Amino acid sequence: MSPSRHASSGTTSWVAPALLLLGVVPTIAGAHRLAMLASVVAPSEGSARFFAAAPMIATHIVSACTFALVGAFQLAPSVRARHPKAHALAGYVAAPMGLVSALSGLALTLTFAPGPHDGAALFAMRLLVGVAMVVELALGLFALRRRRYRAHGAWMLRAYALGLGAGTQVLTHLPLLVAKVEVTVGSRAVAMGAGWLVNALVAEWVVRTRRSVPTRASALETRRAPLGET
């Protein structure tokens, strides 16, 4: 292995395990929600709004969890290098699930009855994140069609980071629980927004770190790209 490839993999080798760990958190929560929706027990006053939107919620949970778990391996440089065919095949699952997750999330934001601490700021953030995720996935797929593999990976990572916000938001809510701070519309908006922001910043750092280290894939992309598109 060349020094540049070793530096690149060494710098970001922790990414896949960390993403997988974060993806497990919303997956467990989603499985619990699906079990609740599948139960025959009459809904309580607090859970009635979930049953009213059960099909869309189930669609969002399944697609988001699939995107989170499959995406963790898709974004691991070592997996892509050793199993390129598996990476390509898994992409046919991850990319559509990411789009379904983002679009169903937008639909729920616009139609789902808000919770007691969901205010206008959180509503706006959810819309922004959902639209950004759709745009980033679309740009990632467009870059793939143009064989701009580095750009493809960067856009998919950015989209994945936003899609994995639910995992980080568990951590950003912890200070409120530890400090026993009463959850309000404002504190919930800050905690939720912090989760998306942290993920977006980490994703951008990883993108820029990889961009600074030349790899065999980027060299191949440069040779294949039409004149003026590198």
N, C-alpha and C positions, 0 to 999 in steps of 0.2 A: 504494500500500500504506500502511495506517495505521501510526503509530508503534508501536502495541502489537503488530501482526502482525509488523512488521519486527524488533522486539526479540525476539519469541518465536522466529522462524526463525533470527535471527542467533545466539541463545544456544545453540540445539541443532542448528544446521546441520551440525555435524561428526558427529552421531550415526550417520546412515545409513552414511557411508563407513567409520567406525570399526567398526560392527557387521558390515559386509560383509567387512572385512579379517579380523576375528576369526572370522567364519564360514568363511572359506576355509581356515583352519588345520585344524580338525577334518574338513573336507570332504576335504582331501588325505589326511589320515591314514585316514579312512574308506574312501576309494577304494583305498588301498594294502591295507587289511584285506580288502576285498571281493575284490581281485585274488588275495590269498593264499588265501582260502576257495574261489575258483573254480579254483584250480590243481589239477592232477592229481598234484602231488608229494605223497608221503607226508608227513604231519605230523611235525614233530619233537617231542621230549618237551615243549618249552616251548610249542608251539602246538597241542598235541592238544586242550586244553580249549576252544579256539576252534572247532575243527571239530566238537566234540561238541554245540555249541550254535549251529551255523552258521545255521539259519533265523531264529532269534530275533535273533542278532547282525546279520544282513543287514537284517532289518526295522528294527531300531533305527538302524542307520547311514543307511539310505535316508531314513527319516522325519526323523531329526535333521538331516541335511544339507539336506533340502528346507526344513524349518522355519527353519533358520539363514539360508539364502540368500534365500528368499522374504520372510521376516520382516524382513530388513534394509530392504527397500524399503517394506514395509507400515508401518513405524514412522517413515518419513521424512515430516515435515509437508508439505514441498513436493510430494512425490509424491501424497499424499492430496488436497491442495488442487487440483492440476492435473488429476489423473486419478481422480476419485472412483469411476467405474464399474470401472476396472481394479483399484482398491484393493478394492472389494467382491468382484469375481470372484476375485482372488488370495486373499482371506480364506477362500474355500471350499477352498483347498488348504492354506494355512498352519495354520489352526486344527485340522483333523483330523490333519495331520502332527505338530503339536505334541502332541496327545493320544496318538497312537500312539507317539511318541518317549518321552513320560513313562511310559506304561504298559509299554512294552517294556523301558525302563530299570529299572522296578520289578521286572518279571519276571526280568530278568537278575540283579539284585541278590539276589533270593531263591533263584535256582536255579543260577546260573553258578558254576563252581568259582573261588574267589578266587585272586588272584595271590599271589606270595610276600611282598609287602609290604602286603597288604590286611588291615587289622585290624578290630576291633570298632567303633572310632570312625568309620572311613571307611564301614563298613557302615551305621551309624546315620545318617550324613550323607547317604548316597545315598538311603536310605529317606525321610528328611525332605525332601530336595530334590525327589524324584519326586512325593511326595504334595502338596507345596506347589505344584508346577508344574501338576498336574491341577486342584487347587482354584482356582488363579489363572486358568487357561484357562476353567474353568466359570463363574467369576464374570465374566470378560470377555464371554463369550457371553450370559450372563444380562443383563448391562448393555446389550449391543447390542439384545437383544429389547425392553428397556424404553426404547430410544432415548436412553440415557444415554451419549452418545458419548465424553465426556471420561473417565468411569469405565471404559468399555470399553477405550480406548486405554491407560489406566494399568495395568489388570490384564494386558493382553496384553504390555505392555512388561516388567512384572515377571516374567511367565512366560518371555518370550523371554530375559531376562537369565540366568535359571537354566539354560535350555536351552543357552545359549551358554557355559556354564561350561568346557567342554572347550577352547575357544579361549584363555581367560584362564589356564587351568591350565598351559598350555605356558609362559606367562610367569612364573607363580609357581613353577615348577620350575627356572627358569633360575638363581636364586641358588644353589641346591644344586649345580648343574653347574659354575658359575663358581668357587664356593668349594671344589669337589671334596669336598663333604660326602657321606659314605656314606648312601645311601637306606635308611631304616629304616621300620618300621611307623609310628612317630611322625612322622618328617619328611614322609613321603608324605601322611599324614592332614592335617598342617598346610598343606602346599602345595596339596592338593586343596581343602580347606576355604577357604583364602584366595582361590582363584579364584572360587568361588561367592559368597563374602562381598563381594569387590570388585564383582562384577557387580550384586549386589543393592543395594549402597549407591549405585552410579552410577545405576541405574535409578530408585531412590527420589529421588535428587537431580533427575533429569530430570523426573520426575512432579511434584515440588513446584515446580520452576522454571516448568513449563508452567501449573500451576494458578494461579500468581501473576500470569499475564498473560492478561487477557480476550481471547477470540477470537470471531470470528463464529460458529463452530461451537458454542461453549459458550453463547452468547446464544440461538441457535436451540434448543438442548437445553433451556434454561431455559423458553422459551416453550412448548415441546411437552410438558414433563413435567407429570404430574397435580399438583394442589395438594398441597403438603407433601412433594414428592419431589425438589426441587431441591437 
